[in-house]
Amino acid sequence: MRTAIYLILNLMLLGPLVMNAQLETGVYRATERLDNGKRNYVLLVSEDYLIHSIYDSDPAHFVSTMGGFYEVLDDSLKVALEFNSDFSETGKREYLTTLGYTDGKLILNGNDNRPYQKEPGLEQTLDGNWLFGTRGPDTGQERRGDSGPRKTLKFLKDGYFQWIAYNTETMDFRGCGGGRYAADNGKYTEVIQFFSRDDSRVGAELEFNFERKGSDWHHTGKNSRGEPMYEIWQLR
C-alpha cells in the first residue's frame, strides 16, 4: 500500500500524463538547443491529415519532413505516410508513435524533454489542405488533383503553411518549404522558415494575389525568377 501511494505521489510531482486523448487540430511546435543553433519541430494537424517537419535555425538547414492520413488508437498515433523525405534511407510508409499530454503539452514517443506547445488559433480564409490543380487561367482544362500519384500539396493552418511535392506510389520526394503566412484583402504573403532545396532562401518574404472561388484558390503574381505565375489549387 505504501509503495502504491509513493508511486502515485511521484507521478503527481512529475506532472500528469494524460493518455487516450485525441489529437486536436492546429499547429504544435517544439524546440531544442544545438551546439550551433536551434532545432525546430513543427506538427501541422487537420481533422484527418498531419505533417511533421524538422529544421534548424541560426544557421538555417532543412532536416526532414513526413506526412499523411492519421488515426489515434488509445495511446498511439498511426500515420499512413504519403510522403517521407527519408524514405530512401528508412523505407517507411507508416509511422507509429505513442501519444499523450503532460501539463497540457503534447508528448510524442514518450519524449517529455521535448514537449510540443500548441500555437494559438488564427483562422484565415485559405486555411485547409490544397492540391495543385492546373496552371491558370481556368479554361476547363484537365487538372492534376488527387487522381494520380504525383501530387503537390499545400497545407495552411493557423498562420503556418507548408508545401510538398511528392509521388505516393514511388515515395519520391521532390521538395518542400514552409513557414508563416497571412491572407487578407486579396493579398497572400509567405515568410519562409525552411526550404529543402535551398537553405539560403530562408527569411525571404513573398507576396502574391489570391482569389477564393468556391473550392478553388487562384494564386497569381511572380515566381522567384520574377516571371508571371498563375496557379489554381483545389481543396482536397
C-alpha positions as CSV (number, residue, x, y, z in Angstrom):
1,M,0.0,0.0,0.0
2,R,2.8,2.4,0.9
3,T,4.6,1.6,-2.4
4,A,1.4,2.4,-4.4
5,I,1.0,5.7,-2.6
6,Y,4.7,6.5,-3.1
7,L,4.4,5.8,-6.9
8,I,1.2,7.9,-7.2
9,L,2.8,10.9,-5.4
10,N,5.9,10.7,-7.7
11,L,3.7,10.7,-10.8
12,M,1.9,13.7,-9.5
13,L,5.2,15.5,-8.9
14,L,6.3,14.7,-12.4
15,G,3.1,16.1,-13.9
16,P,0.1,14.2,-15.1
17,L,0.5,12.3,-18.4
18,V,-3.0,12.1,-20.0
19,M,-3.3,9.1,-22.3
20,N,-6.2,8.0,-24.6
21,A,-6.5,11.7,-25.7
22,Q,-7.5,12.8,-29.1
23,L,-5.2,15.0,-31.2
24,E,-6.7,18.4,-31.6
25,T,-6.4,20.2,-34.9
26,G,-3.9,23.0,-35.0
27,V,-0.2,23.7,-35.1
28,Y,2.2,22.3,-32.5
29,R,5.9,23.4,-32.0
30,A,8.8,22.1,-30.0
31,T,12.5,23.2,-30.0
32,E,15.8,22.1,-28.7
33,R,19.2,23.8,-28.4
34,L,22.1,22.5,-30.6
35,D,25.8,23.2,-30.1
36,N,25.3,25.6,-33.0
37,G,21.8,27.0,-33.4
38,K,18.4,25.6,-32.6
39,R,16.3,22.6,-33.9
40,N,12.7,23.2,-34.6
41,Y,9.9,20.6,-34.7
42,V,6.6,21.6,-36.3
43,L,3.4,19.5,-36.4
44,L,0.5,20.6,-38.5
45,V,-2.8,18.8,-37.9
46,S,-6.1,18.8,-39.6
47,E,-9.1,16.5,-39.0
48,D,-7.5,13.5,-40.7
49,Y,-4.1,14.6,-42.0
50,L,-0.9,15.7,-40.4
51,I,2.6,16.9,-41.4
52,H,5.7,16.7,-39.2
53,S,8.8,18.7,-40.1
54,I,12.2,19.3,-38.6
55,Y,14.6,22.1,-39.5
56,D,17.4,24.1,-37.9
57,S,17.7,27.8,-37.5
58,D,20.8,30.0,-36.9
59,P,22.1,28.7,-39.2
60,A,19.2,27.6,-41.4
61,H,19.1,24.0,-42.5
62,F,16.3,21.6,-43.6
63,V,16.4,18.2,-41.8
64,S,13.3,16.2,-42.7
65,T,9.5,16.0,-43.3
66,M,6.8,13.4,-43.5
67,G,3.0,13.3,-43.6
68,G,-0.2,11.5,-44.4
69,F,-3.6,10.4,-43.1
70,Y,-3.6,9.5,-39.4
71,E,-5.7,7.9,-36.7
72,V,-5.4,7.9,-32.9
73,L,-5.6,4.4,-31.3
74,D,-5.7,4.6,-27.5
75,D,-2.3,6.0,-26.6
76,S,-0.8,5.6,-30.1
77,L,-0.7,7.8,-33.2
78,K,-0.6,5.9,-36.5
79,V,0.1,7.7,-39.8
80,A,-0.2,6.2,-43.3
81,L,2.6,8.2,-44.9
82,E,2.0,9.8,-48.3
83,F,5.5,11.3,-48.3
84,N,8.7,10.8,-46.3
85,S,11.8,12.8,-47.1
86,D,13.9,10.0,-45.5
87,F,12.2,7.2,-47.4
88,S,15.3,6.3,-49.4
89,E,17.1,5.6,-46.1
90,T,14.3,4.2,-43.9
91,G,11.8,2.7,-46.4
92,K,9.0,3.7,-44.1
93,R,5.5,4.1,-45.4
94,E,3.9,4.1,-42.0
95,Y,4.7,6.0,-38.8
96,L,3.6,4.8,-35.4
97,T,4.4,6.5,-32.1
98,T,2.9,7.0,-28.6
99,L,0.7,10.0,-27.9
100,G,0.0,11.7,-24.6
101,Y,-0.2,15.1,-22.8
102,T,1.7,16.5,-19.8
103,D,0.5,19.8,-18.3
104,G,-1.4,20.5,-21.5
105,K,1.6,19.9,-23.8
106,L,1.7,17.2,-26.4
107,I,4.2,14.4,-25.8
108,L,5.3,12.1,-28.7
109,N,7.2,8.9,-28.3
110,G,7.4,9.4,-24.6
111,N,9.9,12.2,-25.1
112,D,8.8,14.6,-22.3
113,N,12.1,16.5,-22.6
114,R,10.7,18.0,-25.8
115,P,7.1,18.8,-25.3
116,Y,5.0,20.3,-28.1
117,Q,3.2,23.5,-27.3
118,K,0.0,24.2,-29.3
119,E,0.1,27.6,-31.1
120,P,-2.9,30.0,-30.8
121,G,-5.6,29.6,-33.4
122,L,-5.6,32.0,-36.3
123,E,-8.4,31.3,-38.7
124,Q,-8.0,32.7,-42.2
125,T,-9.9,32.3,-45.4
126,L,-7.3,30.0,-47.1
127,D,-6.9,27.5,-44.2
128,G,-7.1,24.0,-45.5
129,N,-5.4,21.2,-47.5
130,W,-4.9,22.2,-51.1
131,L,-3.7,20.2,-54.1
132,F,-2.2,21.8,-57.1
133,G,-4.7,21.5,-59.9
134,T,-3.5,23.3,-63.0
135,R,-1.9,26.5,-64.5
136,G,-4.4,29.3,-64.9
137,P,-6.5,30.8,-66.2
138,D,-9.3,28.2,-65.9
139,T,-10.5,27.2,-69.4
140,G,-11.8,23.8,-68.4
141,Q,-8.5,22.1,-68.9
142,E,-7.7,18.8,-67.2
143,R,-6.5,19.0,-63.6
144,R,-3.9,17.0,-61.8
145,G,-5.7,16.9,-58.4
146,D,-5.9,13.8,-56.3
147,S,-6.4,11.2,-59.1
148,G,-2.7,10.4,-59.8
149,P,0.3,9.5,-57.7
150,R,2.2,12.8,-58.5
151,K,1.0,15.5,-56.1
152,T,1.8,18.9,-54.8
153,L,0.1,19.6,-51.5
154,K,-0.2,22.9,-49.7
155,F,-1.3,22.8,-46.0
156,L,-2.4,26.0,-44.4
157,K,-3.4,26.3,-40.8
158,D,-3.4,28.9,-38.1
159,G,-0.9,31.2,-39.8
160,Y,1.5,28.4,-40.8
161,F,2.0,26.9,-44.3
162,Q,3.9,24.1,-45.9
163,W,4.0,22.8,-49.5
164,I,5.3,19.4,-50.5
165,A,5.9,17.8,-54.0
166,Y,5.9,14.0,-53.9
167,N,4.8,10.7,-55.5
168,T,2.6,8.4,-53.5
169,E,3.5,5.3,-55.5
170,T,7.3,5.6,-55.6
171,M,7.5,7.8,-52.4
172,D,9.8,10.0,-54.5
173,F,10.2,13.3,-52.5
174,R,10.7,16.3,-54.8
175,G,10.9,19.1,-52.2
176,C,9.1,21.2,-49.6
177,G,9.1,24.6,-47.9
178,G,7.2,26.2,-45.1
179,G,6.9,29.0,-42.6
180,R,4.4,31.7,-41.7
181,Y,1.6,33.0,-43.9
182,A,-1.1,35.7,-44.0
183,A,-4.1,36.0,-46.4
184,D,-6.1,39.2,-46.2
185,N,-7.9,41.5,-48.7
186,G,-6.7,39.5,-51.7
187,K,-3.0,39.5,-50.7
188,Y,-1.3,36.3,-49.8
189,T,2.1,36.6,-48.0
190,E,4.6,33.8,-47.1
191,V,7.7,34.1,-44.9
192,I,10.0,31.1,-45.5
193,Q,11.3,29.4,-42.4
194,F,12.7,26.3,-44.2
195,F,13.2,25.2,-47.8
196,S,14.6,21.8,-48.6
197,R,16.1,22.8,-52.0
198,D,18.0,25.9,-50.8
199,D,18.6,26.9,-47.2
200,S,19.7,30.4,-48.4
201,R,16.0,31.2,-49.2
202,V,15.1,31.1,-45.5
203,G,13.9,34.5,-44.4
204,A,12.5,35.6,-47.8
205,E,9.1,37.2,-47.8
206,L,6.9,36.5,-50.9
207,E,3.7,38.3,-51.8
208,F,1.1,37.2,-54.2
209,N,-2.5,37.9,-55.1
210,F,-5.3,35.4,-54.3
211,E,-8.9,34.9,-55.0
212,R,-11.1,32.2,-53.5
213,K,-13.6,30.8,-56.0
214,G,-15.7,28.1,-54.3
215,S,-13.3,25.2,-53.7
216,D,-10.6,26.8,-55.9
217,W,-7.8,29.1,-54.9
218,H,-6.5,31.3,-57.7
219,H,-2.9,32.2,-56.9
220,T,-1.2,34.8,-59.1
221,G,1.9,37.0,-59.0
222,K,5.5,36.5,-59.9
223,N,7.7,33.4,-59.2
224,S,11.2,33.5,-57.7
225,R,12.6,34.3,-61.1
226,G,10.3,37.3,-61.5
227,E,8.2,35.6,-64.1
228,P,4.4,35.9,-64.2
229,M,2.7,33.0,-62.4
230,Y,-0.9,31.8,-62.3
231,E,-1.7,28.6,-60.4
232,I,-5.1,27.1,-59.4
233,W,-5.2,25.0,-56.3
234,Q,-8.2,22.9,-55.2
235,L,-9.4,21.9,-51.8
236,R,-8.7,18.3,-51.0
